Each structure stands twice: as structure tokens, then as C-alpha cells.
């Protein structure tokens, strides 16, 4: 699709951001739940399914859709899987939080988007226990944890980004959890490798 065709197909209720227009349309696969699981995998899958809360997920999707304009409601996994919408979300809340949003469509780049979103969540005050893993979202194995993280983000930014006027999600997070310095290191990238993670510590430099 060219830009004119794409814009003509967008309804008046949905407005895509520039980053989304640059990326080619791609249908994300359904969560990989079709194969049988046994033992620990089956137990973890059952626990994740038990944690599903449609109301919590709906509130999270409505919030993300309102802020980003992406059609997330009814397509929670498919809309968020590449990480692009999530990066747009934190940039809407606090501009330039994620400096570069990948939209190449490669698994590595999509996972990198998710990693950058999680790093942004930490910088915006989301506590470690409220975060999800990259596989939780990318493989669709624990979407309940993704919804939980979005609610935690909605609460934390009410305190950490007072200039953000909303709309807000949930109640303000007033806790004062300590940050883990190791979590503030740069993530591995395709071009930079683990350079950020392998930097020498102060102890190394003074020993």
C-alpha cells in the first residue's frame, strides 16, 4: 500500500503515527498455543491462562489505542507483538524515551523493540516484578503479564512524568522501589553487540 491508500482506509476514530506508516503491513501469527505441552510447560501455560483477566486486558488495550491511535482493541497480541506500538506509547508519554523504533519486520528487530520498551518502563518507574519477558509477548505465552505491565506503567507515569496529562490508566504508583543499576545498562544490538553490557565497572577500574 502507498500512503494515500493507507490513509484512505483508516477510519476517523483511528490515527496512525508516522512510525507506523513507515512499516509495511504484516499480519502477526496467533499465539503459539496449538502444540500440546507437558510437565512444567503445561503447568506454566495453565497458570498463565488462569491469570487472564478480560477486564484488565480491555482497559489496557483501550488506553494504548487512545494514546497511539493503533487498533489494539480486539487484537492485543497482534498489535503489540512487534514492539513498535509499545515504543510509540512511551514516546507519547515522554518524547524521545526510545530514540529509535525498528520497523524492519525481522524477529531480532522486533525483539529489540520490546527490550527497549521494557528498559523505558524501568526508567519511568515500573517495578521489576511488574515487567514481562520478551518471550511472554513475542511468543504470546503470557499476555496477562503484558496487560499487568501496562497497568503498572499507567500508574508509575502519573508520578514520574507529572507533565503527562493523560488520559491515565489506573491509580498513581507511590511506592519507592530501588532501581537495579545493572538494569540501566544498554541492551545488546545487532551492530553494537554487548558493548554496553561489557563496560568495566568502577571496581574494575580502581582495582
Z-matrix of the N, CA and C atoms (Angstrom, degrees):
N
C 1 1.467
C 2 1.515 1 110.49
N 3 1.351 2 116.11 1 139.18
C 4 1.457 3 116.87 2 170.62
C 5 1.522 4 108.26 3 -89.10
N 6 1.344 5 115.73 4 174.10
C 7 1.465 6 119.95 5 -173.67
C 8 1.517 7 112.12 6 -61.23
N 9 1.357 8 117.26 7 -36.76
C 10 1.459 9 120.04 8 -178.15
C 11 1.518 10 110.64 9 -65.87
N 12 1.341 11 116.51 10 -44.18
C 13 1.466 12 119.44 11 179.22
C 14 1.518 13 110.64 12 -64.33
N 15 1.337 14 116.60 13 -39.49
C 16 1.450 15 120.15 14 -178.11
C 17 1.518 16 111.13 15 -66.64
N 18 1.325 17 115.78 16 -44.61
C 19 1.464 18 119.03 17 -179.97
C 20 1.532 19 111.14 18 -64.21
N 21 1.322 20 116.81 19 -35.05
C 22 1.464 21 119.83 20 -179.32
C 23 1.507 22 112.00 21 -67.74
N 24 1.336 23 117.05 22 -24.01
C 25 1.465 24 119.99 23 -177.42
C 26 1.515 25 113.30 24 -90.15
N 27 1.317 26 116.24 25 -6.31
C 28 1.467 27 119.89 26 -178.21
C 29 1.535 28 109.10 27 -85.20
N 30 1.287 29 116.81 28 132.16
C 31 1.462 30 120.21 29 179.25
C 32 1.508 31 110.07 30 -76.33
N 33 1.324 32 115.35 31 168.49
C 34 1.460 33 120.10 32 -177.89
C 35 1.511 34 111.99 33 -68.36
N 36 1.325 35 117.39 34 -16.07
C 37 1.461 36 119.84 35 -176.93
C 38 1.511 37 111.63 36 -91.15
N 39 1.312 38 119.31 37 -10.75
C 40 1.450 39 121.24 38 -175.73
C 41 1.513 40 109.47 39 -124.22
N 42 1.324 41 115.89 40 129.17
C 43 1.460 42 120.59 41 179.57
C 44 1.512 43 108.41 42 -128.09
N 45 1.336 44 117.12 43 117.39
C 46 1.437 45 120.76 44 -179.48
C 47 1.524 46 109.77 45 -83.83
N 48 1.342 47 114.05 46 150.71
C 49 1.454 48 120.25 47 178.51
C 50 1.523 49 109.61 48 -88.69
N 51 1.343 50 117.78 49 162.80
C 52 1.457 51 121.08 50 -176.54
C 53 1.516 52 113.65 51 -54.73
N 54 1.333 53 117.47 52 -39.26
C 55 1.455 54 119.69 53 -178.52
C 56 1.512 55 111.63 54 -59.67
N 57 1.347 56 117.02 55 -33.56
C 58 1.442 57 120.82 56 -178.58
C 59 1.523 58 111.04 57 -74.37
N 60 1.313 59 117.82 58 -31.66
C 61 1.450 60 121.17 59 -179.50
C 62 1.519 61 111.49 60 -70.53
N 63 1.334 62 116.79 61 -24.38
C 64 1.447 63 120.28 62 -178.36
C 65 1.519 64 111.94 63 -77.69
N 66 1.332 65 117.28 64 -19.17
C 67 1.448 66 120.95 65 -174.44
C 68 1.510 67 110.66 66 -95.90
N 69 1.291 68 116.47 67 142.13
C 70 1.447 69 120.40 68 177.47
C 71 1.507 70 110.42 69 -71.52
N 72 1.346 71 115.96 70 146.92
C 73 1.453 72 120.06 71 -179.65
C 74 1.515 73 108.95 72 -68.59
N 75 1.344 74 115.11 73 135.36
C 76 1.445 75 119.30 74 -179.33
C 77 1.516 76 108.49 75 -148.35
N 78 1.298 77 117.27 76 129.70
C 79 1.450 78 121.25 77 -178.95
C 80 1.513 79 109.63 78 -85.15
N 81 1.322 80 116.21 79 121.20
C 82 1.457 81 120.02 80 179.65
C 83 1.509 82 109.72 81 -76.95
N 84 1.331 83 116.61 82 143.68
C 85 1.458 84 119.18 83 179.22
C 86 1.509 85 111.29 84 -70.28
N 87 1.311 86 116.18 85 163.14
C 88 1.455 87 120.43 86 176.69
C 89 1.513 88 108.89 87 -70.09
N 90 1.337 89 117.96 88 157.83
C 91 1.455 90 119.93 89 177.06
C 92 1.522 91 110.24 90 -54.89
N 93 1.330 92 115.68 91 142.68
C 94 1.445 93 119.63 92 -173.59
C 95 1.539 94 110.54 93 -80.51
N 96 1.330 95 115.16 94 78.02
C 97 1.452 96 120.78 95 -177.40
C 98 1.520 97 111.76 96 -115.90
N 99 1.338 98 116.82 97 6.91
C 100 1.451 99 119.06 98 -173.25
C 101 1.525 100 113.00 99 -80.09
N 102 1.335 101 118.31 100 -24.35
C 103 1.441 102 120.95 101 -178.62
C 104 1.525 103 110.46 102 -83.53
N 105 1.323 104 118.36 103 141.68
C 106 1.466 105 120.43 104 179.51
C 107 1.518 106 110.97 105 -67.72
N 108 1.317 107 116.27 106 148.94
C 109 1.463 108 121.31 107 179.09
C 110 1.525 109 108.56 108 -122.21
N 111 1.318 110 114.92 109 150.37
C 112 1.456 111 119.94 110 -177.31
C 113 1.529 112 109.72 111 -134.69
N 114 1.315 113 114.90 112 159.06
C 115 1.455 114 119.76 113 175.29
C 116 1.511 115 113.17 114 61.15
N 117 1.341 116 115.72 115 -132.14
C 118 1.459 117 121.44 116 -177.43
C 119 1.513 118 111.88 117 -62.98
N 120 1.345 119 117.62 118 -38.86
C 121 1.461 120 120.52 119 179.16
C 122 1.522 121 111.14 120 -59.69
N 123 1.318 122 116.66 121 -42.25
C 124 1.463 123 120.73 122 179.24
C 125 1.518 124 111.03 123 -65.59
N 126 1.324 125 116.03 124 -38.70
C 127 1.468 126 120.12 125 179.77
C 128 1.526 127 111.17 126 -66.37
N 129 1.329 128 116.44 127 -44.01
C 130 1.460 129 120.24 128 179.30
C 131 1.523 130 111.27 129 -65.08
N 132 1.324 131 116.38 130 -39.25
C 133 1.449 132 120.49 131 178.53
C 134 1.523 133 110.98 132 -63.67
N 135 1.328 134 116.53 133 -41.38
C 136 1.461 135 120.76 134 179.04
C 137 1.518 136 110.90 135 -64.96
N 138 1.338 137 116.50 136 -39.36
C 139 1.464 138 120.23 137 178.93
C 140 1.521 139 110.96 138 -64.73
N 141 1.331 140 116.44 139 -41.08
C 142 1.466 141 120.53 140 179.21
C 143 1.521 142 110.80 141 -64.40
N 144 1.338 143 116.55 142 -40.95
C 145 1.466 144 120.25 143 179.73
C 146 1.519 145 111.05 144 -66.00
N 147 1.339 146 115.84 145 -36.14
C 148 1.465 147 119.99 146 -179.10
C 149 1.523 148 111.73 147 -67.72
N 150 1.329 149 115.98 148 -26.07
C 151 1.462 150 120.11 149 -178.41
C 152 1.528 151 112.72 150 -82.86
N 153 1.325 152 117.52 151 -8.48
C 154 1.459 153 120.45 152 -179.46
C 155 1.531 154 110.21 153 -60.14
N 156 1.299 155 115.90 154 129.33
C 157 1.452 156 121.89 155 178.23
C 158 1.526 157 107.32 156 -131.73
N 159 1.332 158 117.25 157 101.83
C 160 1.476 159 120.10 158 -175.80
C 161 1.519 160 113.75 159 -55.08
N 162 1.333 161 116.97 160 -36.73
C 163 1.461 162 119.89 161 -178.34
C 164 1.521 163 110.93 162 -67.13
N 165 1.346 164 116.17 163 -42.92
C 166 1.464 165 120.85 164 179.19
C 167 1.524 166 110.18 165 -63.91
N 168 1.327 167 116.00 166 -43.41
C 169 1.466 168 120.25 167 179.31
C 170 1.523 169 111.32 168 -64.36
N 171 1.322 170 117.13 169 -41.93
C 172 1.464 171 120.41 170 -179.28
C 173 1.521 172 111.27 171 -63.31
N 174 1.329 173 117.56 172 -43.66
C 175 1.464 174 120.85 173 178.49
C 176 1.526 175 110.92 174 -60.39
N 177 1.345 176 115.69 175 -41.42
C 178 1.460 177 119.96 176 -179.76
C 179 1.528 178 111.29 177 -66.11
N 180 1.329 179 116.53 178 -43.89
C 181 1.470 180 119.39 179 -179.03
C 182 1.524 181 111.47 180 -66.65
N 183 1.319 182 117.41 181 -39.17
C 184 1.467 183 120.36 182 178.47
C 185 1.521 184 110.72 183 -63.16
N 186 1.326 185 116.55 184 -39.28
C 187 1.466 186 121.16 185 179.82
C 188 1.524 187 110.68 186 -65.29
N 189 1.323 188 116.21 187 -48.43
C 190 1.469 189 120.54 188 -179.87
C 191 1.524 190 110.47 189 -62.23
N 192 1.325 191 117.12 190 -42.47
C 193 1.461 192 120.64 191 -178.86
C 194 1.520 193 111.35 192 -65.59
N 195 1.329 194 116.99 193 -39.22
C 196 1.464 195 120.62 194 179.88
C 197 1.527 196 111.15 195 -63.87
N 198 1.336 197 116.23 196 -41.12
C 199 1.465 198 119.84 197 -175.96
C 200 1.524 199 112.93 198 -79.65
N 201 1.310 200 117.56 199 -37.18
C 202 1.469 201 120.04 200 -174.08
C 203 1.521 202 113.91 201 -99.88
N 204 1.339 203 117.05 202 -22.67
C 205 1.449 204 119.89 203 -175.78
C 206 1.514 205 113.94 204 82.41
N 207 1.326 206 117.66 205 -2.95
C 208 1.471 207 121.22 206 179.54
C 209 1.524 208 109.79 207 -78.00
N 210 1.340 209 118.56 208 143.00
C 211 1.470 210 121.70 209 -179.09
C 212 1.530 211 111.47 210 -76.44
N 213 1.317 212 116.41 211 83.74
C 214 1.466 213 122.08 212 -174.82
C 215 1.526 214 111.88 213 -93.41
N 216 1.333 215 117.68 214 -35.52
C 217 1.460 216 121.41 215 -177.53
C 218 1.523 217 109.31 216 -60.92
N 219 1.328 218 115.87 217 125.67
C 220 1.456 219 120.98 218 -178.52
C 221 1.513 220 113.63 219 84.61
N 222 1.332 221 116.95 220 -1.99
C 223 1.471 222 120.89 221 -179.17
C 224 1.523 223 109.21 222 -145.87
N 225 1.323 224 115.43 223 48.64
C 226 1.460 225 122.06 224 -171.93
C 227 1.527 226 111.45 225 -56.48
N 228 1.318 227 117.08 226 -54.30
C 229 1.461 228 121.18 227 -178.65
C 230 1.528 229 111.61 228 -66.74
N 231 1.314 230 116.61 229 -51.06
C 232 1.456 231 120.70 230 -175.10
C 233 1.513 232 113.04 231 -61.32
N 234 1.333 233 117.19 232 -38.44
C 235 1.465 234 120.63 233 -176.57
C 236 1.527 235 112.54 234 -74.60
N 237 1.336 236 116.52 235 -29.73
C 238 1.466 237 119.72 236 -173.43
C 239 1.518 238 113.46 237 -99.88
N 240 1.312 239 118.23 238 -13.25
C 241 1.461 240 122.01 239 -168.79
C 242 1.530 241 113.93 240 -57.06
N 243 1.319 242 118.68 241 -36.96
C 244 1.467 243 120.27 242 -177.51
C 245 1.526 244 112.55 243 -78.10
N 246 1.334 245 117.10 244 -11.92
C 247 1.456 246 120.49 245 -179.59
C 248 1.512 247 114.08 246 82.19
N 249 1.331 248 116.87 247 -10.02
C 250 1.467 249 120.03 248 -176.59
C 251 1.525 250 111.89 249 -65.69
N 252 1.330 251 116.34 250 -45.63
C 253 1.465 252 120.03 251 -179.57
C 254 1.528 253 110.17 252 -63.51
N 255 1.325 254 117.37 253 -37.82
C 256 1.466 255 120.53 254 179.79
C 257 1.529 256 111.06 255 -65.57
N 258 1.332 257 116.51 256 -40.10
C 259 1.463 258 119.29 257 177.17
C 260 1.527 259 111.04 258 -66.63
N 261 1.323 260 116.91 259 -39.13
C 262 1.465 261 120.11 260 175.18
C 263 1.528 262 110.92 261 -61.72
N 264 1.333 263 115.78 262 -35.50
C 265 1.463 264 120.63 263 179.98
C 266 1.522 265 111.44 264 -61.12
N 267 1.340 266 116.88 265 -52.03
C 268 1.469 267 118.95 266 -177.70
C 269 1.524 268 111.22 267 -68.75
N 270 1.334 269 117.68 268 -29.67
C 271 1.463 270 119.62 269 176.38
C 272 1.523 271 111.84 270 -71.17
N 273 1.327 272 117.12 271 -28.73
C 274 1.461 273 119.99 272 175.07
C 275 1.529 274 109.67 273 -70.07
N 276 1.322 275 115.89 274 -39.23
C 277 1.464 276 120.44 275 179.94
C 278 1.518 277 110.73 276 -69.26
N 279 1.326 278 115.79 277 -46.33
C 280 1.471 279 121.43 278 178.17
C 281 1.530 280 107.85 279 -139.73
N 282 1.317 281 117.60 280 102.86
C 283 1.472 282 121.08 281 -175.02
C 284 1.522 283 113.52 282 -51.27
N 285 1.345 284 114.70 283 141.56
C 286 1.462 285 123.34 284 174.99
C 287 1.531 286 113.73 285 67.45
N 288 1.337 287 116.81 286 18.93
C 289 1.460 288 118.71 287 174.94
C 290 1.519 289 109.90 288 -63.50
N 291 1.331 290 116.66 289 -43.49
C 292 1.466 291 121.86 290 172.69
C 293 1.518 292 106.90 291 -106.31
N 294 1.315 293 115.98 292 111.31
C 295 1.467 294 120.26 293 -172.88
C 296 1.523 295 112.94 294 -67.65
N 297 1.324 296 117.10 295 -37.05
C 298 1.461 297 120.57 296 -177.75
C 299 1.516 298 109.90 297 -134.37
N 300 1.326 299 116.47 298 128.09
C 301 1.461 300 122.09 299 178.31
C 302 1.521 301 108.17 300 -109.07
N 303 1.319 302 115.90 301 119.16
C 304 1.468 303 120.84 302 -179.23
C 305 1.523 304 110.94 303 -76.31
N 306 1.294 305 116.87 304 140.58
C 307 1.458 306 120.19 305 175.40
C 308 1.521 307 111.10 306 -142.30
N 309 1.333 308 116.60 307 33.16
C 310 1.457 309 120.97 308 -178.04
C 311 1.521 310 112.23 309 -78.16
N 312 1.334 311 116.96 310 -21.01
C 313 1.459 312 120.19 311 -179.11
C 314 1.511 313 114.23 312 89.42
N 315 1.333 314 118.06 313 -1.18
C 316 1.458 315 119.82 314 178.20
C 317 1.519 316 109.75 315 -82.29
N 318 1.342 317 117.69 316 145.83
C 319 1.471 318 120.50 317 179.88
C 320 1.524 319 112.79 318 -54.60
N 321 1.338 320 117.28 319 -40.79
C 322 1.460 321 119.67 320 -179.39
C 323 1.522 322 110.97 321 -60.89
N 324 1.328 323 116.81 322 -46.41
C 325 1.460 324 121.01 323 -178.28
C 326 1.525 325 111.71 324 -66.57
N 327 1.320 326 116.53 325 -37.71
C 328 1.465 327 119.95 326 179.20
C 329 1.521 328 110.58 327 -66.86
N 330 1.327 329 116.49 328 -41.87
C 331 1.465 330 120.13 329 177.12
C 332 1.529 331 110.95 330 -65.05
N 333 1.309 332 115.70 331 -35.79
C 334 1.460 333 119.71 332 177.63
C 335 1.532 334 110.40 333 -63.94
N 336 1.332 335 117.55 334 -38.67
C 337 1.464 336 120.70 335 175.53
C 338 1.520 337 110.53 336 -58.46
N 339 1.336 338 116.07 337 -46.15
C 340 1.463 339 120.26 338 -179.02
C 341 1.528 340 110.13 339 -62.94
N 342 1.330 341 116.62 340 -43.04
C 343 1.461 342 120.81 341 178.39
C 344 1.520 343 111.14 342 -60.89
N 345 1.331 344 116.59 343 -42.08
C 346 1.464 345 120.25 344 178.75
C 347 1.521 346 111.49 345 -65.65
N 348 1.333 347 116.89 346 -35.37
C 349 1.459 348 119.81 347 176.31
C 350 1.530 349 110.44 348 -64.41
N 351 1.324 350 117.06 349 -44.25
C 352 1.462 351 120.52 350 179.79
C 353 1.528 352 111.06 351 -63.75
N 354 1.323 353 116.29 352 -38.89
C 355 1.459 354 119.66 353 176.34
C 356 1.527 355 110.45 354 -63.38
N 357 1.335 356 116.73 355 -39.91
C 358 1.461 357 120.93 356 178.03
C 359 1.528 358 110.55 357 -64.73
N 360 1.324 359 116.71 358 -38.75
C 361 1.470 360 120.11 359 177.80
C 362 1.521 361 110.64 360 -58.96
N 363 1.331 362 115.77 361 -43.55
C 364 1.470 363 118.95 362 178.77
C 365 1.521 364 111.09 363 -61.63
N 366 1.334 365 116.34 364 -43.49
C 367 1.460 366 119.97 365 -178.70
C 368 1.523 367 112.09 366 -66.94
N 369 1.335 368 116.64 367 -23.70
C 370 1.464 369 121.08 368 179.68
C 371 1.523 370 112.28 369 -93.22
N 372 1.323 371 116.55 370 4.06
C 373 1.463 372 119.76 371 171.45
C 374 1.511 373 116.79 372 103.45
N 375 1.329 374 118.30 373 5.27
C 376 1.465 375 119.48 374 178.25
C 377 1.525 376 108.61 375 -71.86
N 378 1.314 377 116.83 376 131.54
C 379 1.450 378 121.02 377 -177.80
C 380 1.529 379 110.89 378 -75.83
N 381 1.312 380 114.83 379 153.74
C 382 1.458 381 121.26 380 -172.54
C 383 1.529 382 112.90 381 -57.58
N 384 1.318 383 116.72 382 -40.36
C 385 1.461 384 119.62 383 -176.32
C 386 1.532 385 112.46 384 -67.07
N 387 1.325 386 117.05 385 -18.02
C 388 1.470 387 120.64 386 -177.83
C 389 1.524 388 112.47 387 -90.91
N 390 1.315 389 118.12 388 -4.77
C 391 1.463 390 121.42 389 -178.77
C 392 1.530 391 110.93 390 -84.30
N 393 1.318 392 115.58 391 160.42
C 394 1.459 393 121.30 392 175.24
C 395 1.522 394 108.82 393 -110.91
N 396 1.308 395 117.33 394 169.39
C 397 1.464 396 120.78 395 176.22
C 398 1.526 397 109.21 396 -91.87
N 399 1.309 398 115.76 397 160.15
C 400 1.470 399 120.19 398 178.99
C 401 1.523 400 110.95 399 -57.74
N 402 1.327 401 117.37 400 -41.83
C 403 1.465 402 121.17 401 -179.76
C 404 1.522 403 112.26 402 -66.20
N 405 1.345 404 117.09 403 -31.65
C 406 1.468 405 119.73 404 178.05
C 407 1.517 406 110.92 405 -53.62
N 408 1.330 407 115.58 406 -41.50
C 409 1.462 408 120.21 407 -179.94
C 410 1.519 409 111.71 408 -89.43
N 411 1.316 410 117.53 409 -51.20
C 412 1.468 411 119.61 410 -171.34
C 413 1.524 412 112.17 411 -62.18
N 414 1.319 413 117.05 412 -36.54
C 415 1.461 414 120.84 413 178.34
C 416 1.526 415 112.56 414 -96.19
N 417 1.320 416 117.03 415 -1.73
C 418 1.454 417 120.89 416 177.63
C 419 1.509 418 113.99 417 65.75
N 420 1.335 419 118.69 418 28.87
C 421 1.459 420 120.78 419 -174.19
C 422 1.529 421 113.46 420 -92.47
N 423 1.318 422 117.52 421 -12.95
C 424 1.471 423 119.26 422 179.42
C 425 1.526 424 109.73 423 -154.27
N 426 1.322 425 115.65 424 70.19
C 427 1.457 426 120.13 425 -178.91
C 428 1.521 427 112.05 426 -70.55
N 429 1.340 428 116.51 427 -19.86
C 430 1.465 429 119.46 428 176.70
C 431 1.524 430 110.67 429 -63.10
N 432 1.341 431 116.84 430 -37.11
C 433 1.461 432 120.00 431 178.91
C 434 1.524 433 111.11 432 -69.84
N 435 1.323 434 117.12 433 -29.63
C 436 1.467 435 120.70 434 176.65
C 437 1.531 436 109.95 435 -67.60
N 438 1.325 437 116.24 436 -44.94
C 439 1.471 438 120.56 437 177.50
C 440 1.517 439 110.67 438 -61.77
N 441 1.330 440 116.31 439 -41.15
C 442 1.467 441 121.02 440 178.91
C 443 1.524 442 110.54 441 -61.74
N 444 1.328 443 116.60 442 -41.70
C 445 1.463 444 120.68 443 179.70
C 446 1.524 445 111.27 444 -64.34
N 447 1.314 446 117.28 445 -40.22
C 448 1.463 447 120.58 446 179.53
C 449 1.526 448 110.79 447 -64.15
N 450 1.329 449 116.89 448 -38.89
C 451 1.463 450 119.84 449 175.89
C 452 1.525 451 110.51 450 -64.65
N 453 1.339 452 116.51 451 -40.49
C 454 1.462 453 119.96 452 178.20
C 455 1.525 454 110.88 453 -64.37
N 456 1.327 455 116.31 454 -39.36
C 457 1.466 456 120.23 455 177.46
C 458 1.524 457 110.37 456 -63.97
N 459 1.320 458 115.93 457 -43.21
C 460 1.460 459 119.41 458 179.07
C 461 1.516 460 112.99 459 -59.94
N 462 1.335 461 116.10 460 -34.76
C 463 1.459 462 119.72 461 178.09
C 464 1.518 463 112.79 462 -77.27
N 465 1.326 464 117.29 463 -39.35
C 466 1.468 465 120.29 464 -175.03
C 467 1.524 466 112.41 465 -70.46
N 468 1.341 467 117.58 466 -36.61
C 469 1.467 468 118.84 467 -176.54
C 470 1.522 469 112.05 468 -70.18
N 471 1.327 470 117.39 469 -18.73
C 472 1.456 471 119.35 470 176.59
C 473 1.525 472 111.04 471 -66.32
N 474 1.336 473 115.69 472 -23.56
C 475 1.462 474 120.83 473 176.93
C 476 1.524 475 112.05 474 -99.40
N 477 1.343 476 117.13 475 -42.78
C 478 1.463 477 120.41 476 -173.15
C 479 1.525 478 113.67 477 -83.13
N 480 1.344 479 117.23 478 -22.25
C 481 1.472 480 120.76 479 179.32
C 482 1.532 481 108.33 480 -127.76
N 483 1.329 482 117.13 481 72.49
C 484 1.469 483 119.71 482 -175.72
C 485 1.521 484 113.74 483 -62.39
N 486 1.344 485 116.89 484 -22.59
C 487 1.464 486 119.51 485 179.53
C 488 1.528 487 112.45 486 -74.56
N 489 1.337 488 117.07 487 -15.02
C 490 1.458 489 120.29 488 177.56
C 491 1.524 490 108.38 489 -76.97
N 492 1.328 491 116.04 490 118.31
C 493 1.461 492 121.40 491 -172.82
C 494 1.528 493 113.78 492 -94.96
N 495 1.306 494 116.32 493 4.10
C 496 1.452 495 117.80 494 175.68
C 497 1.512 496 113.99 495 100.38
N 498 1.324 497 114.50 496 -170.42
C 499 1.463 498 127.55 497 7.39
C 500 1.534 499 112.60 498 -65.12
N 501 1.327 500 114.80 499 151.00
C 502 1.448 501 121.58 500 -176.95
C 503 1.520 502 110.82 501 -102.06
N 504 1.316 503 114.68 502 162.49
C 505 1.460 504 122.07 503 176.50
C 506 1.512 505 108.62 504 -124.57
N 507 1.327 506 116.86 505 125.39
C 508 1.455 507 120.56 506 176.71
C 509 1.516 508 113.15 507 74.70
N 510 1.342 509 114.11 508 -163.92
C 511 1.466 510 121.15 509 -177.92
C 512 1.515 511 109.63 510 -104.74
N 513 1.308 512 115.23 511 158.02
C 514 1.458 513 120.63 512 -177.95
C 515 1.520 514 111.35 513 -64.06
N 516 1.340 515 115.43 514 135.52
C 517 1.463 516 121.55 515 176.40
C 518 1.524 517 108.17 516 -86.45
N 519 1.331 518 116.54 517 115.39
C 520 1.464 519 120.65 518 -177.91
C 521 1.522 520 112.24 519 -105.51
N 522 1.318 521 117.53 520 7.58
C 523 1.466 522 120.74 521 -179.30
C 524 1.519 523 109.55 522 -72.44
N 525 1.326 524 114.97 523 161.82
C 526 1.464 525 120.60 524 -177.89
C 527 1.525 526 108.99 525 -128.72
N 528 1.308 527 115.76 526 67.01
C 529 1.464 528 120.45 527 179.54
C 530 1.523 529 109.89 528 -75.04
N 531 1.339 530 115.67 529 143.46
C 532 1.450 531 120.43 530 178.61
C 533 1.524 532 110.03 531 -75.30
N 534 1.310 533 115.75 532 142.52
C 535 1.456 534 120.65 533 177.98
C 536 1.523 535 110.28 534 -83.38
N 537 1.302 536 116.18 535 147.15
C 538 1.453 537 122.18 536 175.66
C 539 1.520 538 107.91 537 -92.35
N 540 1.363 539 118.44 538 113.27
C 541 1.464 540 120.33 539 -177.14
C 542 1.521 541 112.94 540 -56.63
N 543 1.339 542 117.43 541 -32.81
C 544 1.456 543 120.00 542 -179.07
C 545 1.516 544 111.20 543 -64.47
N 546 1.341 545 117.03 544 -28.95
C 547 1.457 546 120.77 545 -179.34
C 548 1.514 547 112.19 546 -73.93
N 549 1.347 548 117.15 547 -13.93
C 550 1.456 549 120.98 548 -178.29
C 551 1.520 550 112.20 549 -86.28
N 552 1.360 551 116.71 550 -5.06
C 553 1.452 552 119.18 551 -179.69
C 554 1.514 553 110.23 552 -70.17
N 555 1.328 554 115.96 553 157.46
C 556 1.456 555 120.74 554 179.03
C 557 1.512 556 110.30 555 -68.73
N 558 1.307 557 115.41 556 149.61
C 559 1.452 558 120.57 557 -179.77
C 560 1.518 559 109.90 558 -84.13
N 561 1.328 560 115.63 559 161.07
C 562 1.463 561 120.23 560 177.22
C 563 1.516 562 109.62 561 -69.14
N 564 1.312 563 116.91 562 142.46
C 565 1.460 564 121.35 563 178.17
C 566 1.520 565 109.33 564 -128.71
N 567 1.315 566 115.74 565 166.81
C 568 1.460 567 120.16 566 -177.21
C 569 1.520 568 111.59 567 -65.71
N 570 1.330 569 116.60 568 -32.95
C 571 1.461 570 120.58 569 -177.60
C 572 1.523 571 112.23 570 -97.78
N 573 1.340 572 116.47 571 -31.44
C 574 1.460 573 119.40 572 -176.02
C 575 1.499 574 115.03 573 -95.42
N 576 1.343 575 117.39 574 -9.05
C 577 1.456 576 120.61 575 -179.01
C 578 1.510 577 111.35 576 60.33
N 579 1.317 578 115.72 577 -140.44
C 580 1.455 579 120.74 578 -178.76
C 581 1.521 580 111.36 579 -103.74
N 582 1.326 581 117.23 580 29.95
C 583 1.454 582 120.72 581 -175.25
C 584 1.511 583 112.09 582 -57.99
N 585 1.355 584 116.16 583 -39.94
C 586 1.464 585 118.90 584 -179.41
C 587 1.498 586 111.91 585 -68.76
N 588 1.343 587 116.62 586 -35.52
C 589 1.455 588 120.73 587 -176.65
C 590 1.512 589 111.65 588 -78.11
N 591 1.355 590 117.55 589 -21.35
C 592 1.442 591 121.02 590 -174.18
C 593 1.520 592 112.84 591 -98.35
N 594 1.346 593 116.89 592 7.88
C 595 1.458 594 119.20 593 179.57
C 596 1.511 595 110.19 594 -62.52
N 597 1.318 596 116.68 595 144.58
C 598 1.462 597 121.02 596 -177.73
C 599 1.518 598 110.02 597 -73.30
N 600 1.294 599 115.93 598 143.50
C 601 1.460 600 121.20 599 -179.45
C 602 1.524 601 110.42 600 -82.07
N 603 1.324 602 115.90 601 170.95
C 604 1.457 603 121.65 602 177.99
C 605 1.528 604 109.67 603 -62.46
N 606 1.325 605 117.46 604 -37.45
C 607 1.455 606 121.54 605 179.82
C 608 1.524 607 109.90 606 -62.98
N 609 1.341 608 116.85 607 -42.52
C 610 1.463 609 120.64 608 179.31
C 611 1.532 610 111.23 609 -61.45
N 612 1.323 611 115.55 610 -40.24
C 613 1.462 612 120.36 611 -174.65
C 614 1.530 613 111.76 612 -72.88
N 615 1.315 614 116.89 613 -26.27
C 616 1.474 615 119.82 614 -175.68
C 617 1.517 616 112.24 615 -101.96
N 618 1.324 617 117.66 616 -6.77
C 619 1.458 618 119.79 617 -178.31
C 620 1.537 619 110.84 618 -85.70
